[in-house]
Amino acid sequence: MILKRLMLVSLLGVALAANAQDEMWDKSASGRQHPNIQWFKEAKFGMFIHWGLYSKLGGVWNNKRYYGSGEWLMNQAKVPADIYAAEAATFNPVNFNADEWASLAKEAGIRYMVITAKHHEGFAMYDSKVSDFTIVKSTPYKKDPMKALADATRKRGIQFGFYYSQFLDWHEPNGGGNRWDFDESKKDYQRYYREKSIPQLKELLTGYGPLGIVWFDMPGGLTKQQTQQLVDSLRVLQPASLFSSRVGQGLGDYRDFGDSEVPPAPINEVWESIYTHNDSWGYIEHDMNFKSPREIIRLLANVASKGGNLMLNVGPDGKGNIPYYSVQYLKATGKWLQQNGESIYGTTYGFIPAQPWGVTTAKPGKLYLHILDRPADGKLLLPGCAVTVSKVYTLVGKRVLSFAKKGTDVIVNIPGMDAQSPNTVLVVEYQGKAPAYDTAAPVTVSAQFSVNTIEAVHAKMTDSARVKSLTYSHYFGDWKHSVCVTNMMGPKDEARFDIRITEAADYKVILEYACNAESGRQEGSVLVNDKEYLFRTLRSSEFDKSNPLMFIQHAVAITTIGQPGLYTIAVKPLQQGKELFKLKSVRLEPIK
């Protein structure tokens, strides 16, 4: 998958000016709404499949195990192209069954599927006529699995699409990325596009029926004008197909965020978040860190509550088997969607921001409450619910619930919840126009929950303090994204959080931050309820371009809130100096 932009120059060896690099990697959508975008906006749940020659290797080369992104094995081990290509002679996915894969997707509630036709290794998983490095020509399998899969998904009403790595190709002397075999200074990227990349894209767009999506990855080697010409030439072949924003240059039909990234708040764009089911995208035999059904369902609700789609990846093995836990956990997700899909499919973000109890999605006249954590007293607060509520009921079972209106608050009396349920959904039916999403609404803090997290995205900054999304990884390909308050260098650089505390109680104040050695042992201040609490930063990590962020939770105070109301929390350095830390959140935990 995609690598962080700051690594690309050294990885690809592309000598571009900084502004040209930024333009090439502009992964925003074009701003023009594609006439066929509606199905994508309503789909909400897609399946990504990373399957290639790397799947047969399973994360192992020369008896050495590699971790992270299995599809990057050739790059990680710096395997010579000819030696890597020879592995195709024993790649024989005899267990592949297109109907089983498509049936699994259907049972899981998947609405669209995207599979790797060619990843960075350069191996075509279909019958390409412009290359011999294909599953048909180079393996004993001798069949085109993409034909069968395209037919099987369409029979089940699932939109089908291809992933294609348009620039990186480690097999080709003129392709991007392979500098351990091929002299970068002698590469002719235009020849590579002319002789392989563009012809293969045209094969995919003409030989497999109508495609819902062409999912590009790793743009490079083309100017914006050339990228536009590529897009235009492909549009002629598949005018109804959507192109992902990783085609580059801001020319996609919808926006793809970075790997494992969700925006911190709803955005008014058509967008997609991509996650993989375990740690790797391509199959790694020793990678068993699979997300549970609970994690998948809650991730899906979170993405939908921001207005986007979730495309969840699975990595079949070299025999064509989807991993056991992927099969079982996707089926379990599908069972939940069979009963609760109304709250996901065809929705957008709800007008009530995330609360301690969960998140919201919406359709005209309906607000769906995704209860992830039940308040201890059974009274669910909907702040800023400035509509006329006519009915509240459970989505499953349609049990009608009582509620009371107090100003713009609605308090719903909710029953005991199934502790095993990953997400209990309530439906609020209302009359009138839904209010706008209030980005400035105070964050709710309640003693009915064991923890209340106030994310950095809610901070109001003064002077030099800034809110930024930071990208980092703990190991190869393990991309993380955290929104943090940064650049707090002195007493004028303050982060202020407006909160609404609903119950009087003693609350423990905990700062969640990353602090490198250089910033350690500095003094800071937290102001809560007009009382100042002082602390000294604790070192958590070394953070630079190559090291990850390591967050700690630092308890700095206990504060007594005498009555419910609106309050402000302010965090700042006490002295001018180095950056205090990278603040991810402030947590308030009621003392029981």
N, C-alpha and C positions, 0 to 999 in steps of 0.2 A: 504494500500500500504506500501511500504518500509519505515522504520524509519531510521533516521540518525544513522550511525555506532557508534557514541559516546554514544548513548542511549542504544545500544543493550545489553551490558553486564548486566546493571541493569534491563532491561526489560525482558530478556530471562533467566537470571541467569546462563548463560553458562560460566563455569570457564575455559576459554581458555587463553593461553598466547597471548600476543599482536600480535606476528608474526603469530600465528595460526589463530587468528581472522581475520587479514588482508588477509590471504590466502583464508580462507573460503569465505570471502566477495569479492573476486576478481571477479568483474563482467565484466572483459574484455572478448573478444571473444578468441577462442582457437588459432586463427591465421591460422588454416587450413580451406580453403574455401570449404564449403559444395557444392556438385555437383548440388543441387537444389536451390542455393541461388539467381539465376538470377531473378526469378519472384519477390522476395522480394526487390531486389535492384531497380526494375522498378516500383513497386507498389506505393510507396510514401505516400499513404493515407490509414490508417486502422481505424477500429472502435473497441474500447475496450468497454465491457459491464460488469459492476459490478452489479450482481443480486444475491440475496440470502435471507435468513431469515431476515437479517437486513433491507431489503427493505420494509418488512411489518411493521417494527417498525418505520421507517421514522425519525430516529434521536431523538426519545422520549422514555424515560424509567421512569416509576413511575411519570408521569406528569412533568418530568423535560426534557427540551430541551437541546440537545447536539449539538455542532457545530464542523465543521472540517470534519473528515472522518467518514461517516455514517456506513461504514462496520466495524469500530472499536468500535461500541456502546457497545458490550458486555464487552470489555476491559475497556473502559472509565468508565462505570457504575459499573464495577466489579460484573456483574450479575453471580450468581452461575450457574454452567453448567446445573444442572437439571431444574432449574427454567427457564433458557433461552430456553432449549430444549422444554419445554412445550408450548412455543409460536407457535411451528410448527402446533399444532392442529387447529389453525385458519388461517394458511397461505394457501390461495386459489387463485392463480393468474388466475382467469377465463377469464380475458381479453387478456391474452397472445395469440398472433397470429404470428406464425413463418414467414408466408408469408409476413405479414405487416412489420415486422422487417427487413427481407431480402430485401424487395422492397424499404424500406427507405434507406438502405445502398446502394443499387444500384443507386437510384435517387441522392444520395448525392455524388456519385463518389468514394465510398469506394471500395477498391480492396481486403481487407482482414478483417476478423472479429475474435476477441478473446473474449471469455466469461468465466466468473468465474464458473468452475465446482465445486470447493470447495475453499472457502476463509478461513481465519483464525478461523472463528467461528466453523469450522468443519462440516458444513452442506452440504451434497452433493446435487447438483441441477440436479441430474440424478439418474438413477436406479442402484445404487451400490448394489452389492451382499455381500459385506464384512462389511457393516454397516447398522444399522436400522435408523440412523439419516439422512434420505434422503427425498426428495420431494415426492417420490413414497410411501414410507412406513410410513412416519410420518405426512402427511398432507391429507386433504380431496381432494386435487387436483388429486392425485393418478396416474399422468401421467409423462412421461419423456420429458420435453420440449427440451432437448438437441438433441434428435433424430430428431424432427421436424425441429429444427433450422439448424442442420447440412445438412439435405436434401434441405431445402429451399435456403440456401446460395449457395450450389453447383449448383443448377439449374440455378442460376443467374451468375455463373462464378466467385463467390467470394470465395477466399481461407478461410477455416474455421479452427479455433484452440481453444484449451482450456487453460485457466489459472488454475494453481493448486498450492496451498500453501503447499509445501512439508514438512515443518518442524513445522510451527506454527499450532496448532490445540487446541483451548481452550476447546473443548468438551471432549477430551481424557485425562485420567490421565497420560499417558506417552507422550503426545504431547507437543510441545514447547509452552511456553508463559503463560499458566494459573498457576500463583502462588498464586492466592487468594483462589483457591479450593484445589489444589494438591501440596503436599510437593515436592519441586524441588529436594531435595536430594534423593528422592525415585524413581525418574523417570527413566524409561528404554527406552531411545530414540530408541535403536536398535529394541526393541520389537514393538514400535509404527511404525517404518518404515516397519518392517517385516509383521505386522498384518493389517495395514491400508494404509499407504502412498503408498508403492510400489504396493500392490495389486490394489488399486484404480487407480493409474497411468496406470497400465496394462489394466484395464477395459476400460479406456478412449481411449487407443491406439489400442484396438481390437474391440470395439463395435460400433464405429461411423464413419467408413469409413476412407479414407485417410485424414490425418490432415496436414494442411499447417504449423502449429506452435504448439508447446507445450511451453506455457509461464509459466515458474516456478517463484516462489517468496519465499523469506525468507529462504535461505539455512541455515543449521545448523545441528549439531549432527552427521555429517559424516566427515571422513577424506577425503583427496583428492583421495586416492585409492578407498574408498567406493563410493564416488561420481562418479568416473570413471566407476566403476562396474555398478552403477545405469544407467548411460548414455548408456553404452554398451548394457545392457539388454533391454533398451527401443528402441535403434536403430534397433535391430533385428525385432521389431514389426512394426516400421514405419521408414524405412530407408530414405524415401524422406522428412520426417518432419524436420523442423528447430527447434532447441532448443534455447530458449532465454538465455542470459548470466547470468540471475539470478538463474540458476541452481547452480552457484557458482564455486569456484576453477578455474576460467578461462577456463571453458570447454564448453561454449556456442558457437553457430554458428554465432551469431551477438551480437553487444554490445547494451545493454539498458542503457541509462542514467538515472539519478535519476528522481523522479517525477517532472514534470514541469521544466526540464533542457534541454537546448540546448547548445552545445559547442560554445565558442565565435568565432571560426574560423573553416573553413573546415578541416576535418580529413580524412585520407585515410583508412577508415575502413567501414564495413557495419554496420550501426547503426540505432537506433530508439529513438525518443523522445516521451514521453508519457505525455499527458495533459488531464485534465478532463474538461467537458464543463462548469460546474459551480464551486463551491468550494469543493464539496464532490465527492468522487468516487461512493460510495453507495448512494442510494436515501435518501435525507433528505427533508421533506416536507417544511420546512421553509428556505431552501437554494434556493434563486432566482437570484443569481449572475451569469447569463448565459453570455457566450461570444457571442458577436454579429457576424453576418456573416462576417463583415469587419475584426473583430479580428481573426476569424478562418482562413480566406483567407490569411491574412498577416502573421499569424503564420505559415501556410502551406508553403508559399513562403520563409519565413526565414529559416525554417528547410531544405527545398529542396536546398536552396542556400548554405547550409553547407554540402550537400551531403547525408542527412539522410531521414528517414521516419517519418511522424507524425502519431501516433495512438491516436485518440481523444476518450475519454471515455464518455459514457452516463450511467445514473443510473435509470433503470426502477423502478416503484413503486411496492408495494406488490400485486397489482392486475394484473400486467403485462403490464402496460402502460408506454411507453417512454414519458418523460415530453414534454409538448406541445412546449416549446421553443426549445428544442433539435430537435424535428421533423421539425419545421418551419425553424430553422436556418441552419440545415444540408441540407434541400432541397434548400435553397438559395445558400449555398456553392456549391451544385451540379450544379446549373444553371450557376454559374461562371465557373466551371470546364468543363461544356459542350462546352463552347466557348474557354476556355483558357487552357484546360488540356494538350495540347501539350507542354506547358512550364513547366509542373510539372512531369507528368508521364514519366518514362524512362530517366529522366535527371540526371545530376550530378551538382556539383557546377560550377559556371562560373569562368573564369580566371580573371575577374575584381572584386576586393574586394568590399564590401559594400560601397556605396556612399551616399551623403546626399539625393539623390533622391530615393534610394532603393537598390535592390539586383539583382544578376544575377544567372541564371541557364544555363545549356548548353547541347547540343548534338553535335555530329560530324558535323562541318560546320555551326552550328547555336549557337548564343548567345542570350538568352532571357533576356530582360531588364524588370524587374518588377518595374514600376514607382509608388511609393507610395506617392511621394511629387514632384509636377511639379516645375521646376525652374521658377522663376518669369519672366525671359526674354525668356523662351521657347527654350533655347539653352542647350542641354543635353551633358555634358562632359563625355566621356569614356576615362579615362586616362590609359596609358599603353596598348592600343589596338593595339599591334604589329602584326596585320594580314592584309591581303588585303581584305577590305570590298567591297563586290559586290552589296549589296542591304540592305536597311533598310525599314521596313514596320510595320504597326500595325498588331498584330496577329488577332484581330477581324476586319473584313472588308478589310484586306490586302491593306490598303492605303500606297502607297510608299512615303517615306520621304526623303528630301534632307539632305546631310551631307557633311562635309569637313574634310580633313585629315591634321593635323599639327603635323609633327613628328610622335610620337606614340600616339598622341591624336586624337580622332575622336569626332567631334562636330555635333550632330544631331539636326536638326530643327524640333521640335515636335509641333503638333497642340494643340489647346485648348483641355483640357481633361474634361470628364464628372466628375463633382465634386462629384457625388454620387458613382462613381466606386471605389471599395476598392483597386483595383490593375489594372492598365492599362499596358498591355504587348506589348513591341516592339520586333521585331525579327531582328537580325543582321546576315545576311548571309555572310560568309567569305570563303576565300580560304587559303590553307596552314594549317600547324600544329598549334594548339592552344598553346599559350605560357603557361608556368607553372604559377601557382598561386603565386604571389609575396607577401610573408608574411611581407617583409620589406618595401613595398611600402608606401610612405607618405600618410597620411590621408587627403582627400580633404576637404577644407573649402571654402565655397562660400557665398557671400553676397546675392545670389539669394534664400537663404533659411532662414527661421526665426530662426533656431537653427542648429548648427553643433556640433555633439557629438563625442568626441574623447575618445573611450573606453580604459579602463585600459589594455586590452590585447595588445595594441599597444605600451606599454611603454618599453623603454630600461632602465634597472636598473643599478645602480652602488652600489658597496659595499654590504650592508646587505639588501637593498630593494628587495622585491620579489613580483611577480604576483601570486596570489592564487585564486582558486574558493572557495568561502565561502558558506556554506549551513546553513540555519536558518529557523525559522517559526514564524509567528505571533500568531498562535493558533494551536491546535492539528491537525497534518496532513497537514498543509498548508506549504509545503516545497518551499523555495525560494533559488535561486542560483545566486550569484553575483561574477563576477571576479573583483578583487580589487588589487591595489598596497598596500602591507602591509610592516610592519617592517621598516618603515622610522623612524629611531631613532636619527639621527644626520645629520649634514651638508654634510657628505660624502654619505648619502643614498638618492640618487637622482633618480627621474623618469623623463625620457626625451621622448618627443613625437615629431617625425618628421611629419611636416604637409606641405601641399601645399595650399597656399591661392591664389585663382583665381581672386579676385577683391580687389582693394584698398578700404578701408573703416575703420570706427571706429568699433571695436568689443568689446563687454562686455565679460570679462573673468569670468567664473563661475566654481567653483569647486564643484563636487558632491561627498559627502563623508559621512561616519558614524564616529562619534567621541564620545566615552564614557566620563564619568565624569573625569576619571583619565587623559585622554589626552586633555581635554578642556583647553582653554586659553593659548595654546602654540603658539609661533611665527613660521611662515613659510614664504617661499619665492616662488614667481612665476616669472620666467624669460621669457619674450616674446619680440622678436624683439630687443634683447640686452638691454632691460630695465627691471629692477627689481622692482617688486611690493610686498609689505609686507602685511601680514595678521595675524590675531590671530584666532585660531580654535574656533569654536562654538560647544558646547556640543549638540549631537543629540540623544544619546541613551546610555543605559547600555548594553554592549555586553559581554556575557560570554557563558558558555555551555548551559544555559537555557533561555537566553534573545535574542530577535531578533535584527538584524541590522536595524537601522532607518536612512535612507539617507536624507540629506538636500542639497539644492543647495545654495551655499554661493558665492555671487558676490564679487569679490575681486579687480577688476580693469577694466578700459577701456583703450584699447591700440589702437593706430593709425597705420594702415598698409598703407604705402605710395605707394607701388607697388606690383603687384603679384609676387609670387616666393616661394622658399622653406624656411621654418622657423622651429625653434625648440622652444618648450615650455618645460621648466624644472621646476619641483616642488620638494622642499626639506624642511626639518626643518632648522631653523636658529641656534638652540642650540642642544647640546647633551642632551638626556633625555628619556622620554617615547615615545612610538609610536605616531607620529603626528596625524594620522587618517587612515582610510581605504578608499582609493581613488578609486571611481568607474569610474569617467570620468571627463574630462575637457570639458566644453561647451563654444563655441564661438558664441555669438549672435550679428549679425550686427545691428548697431544703425541706425534706419530709420529716 
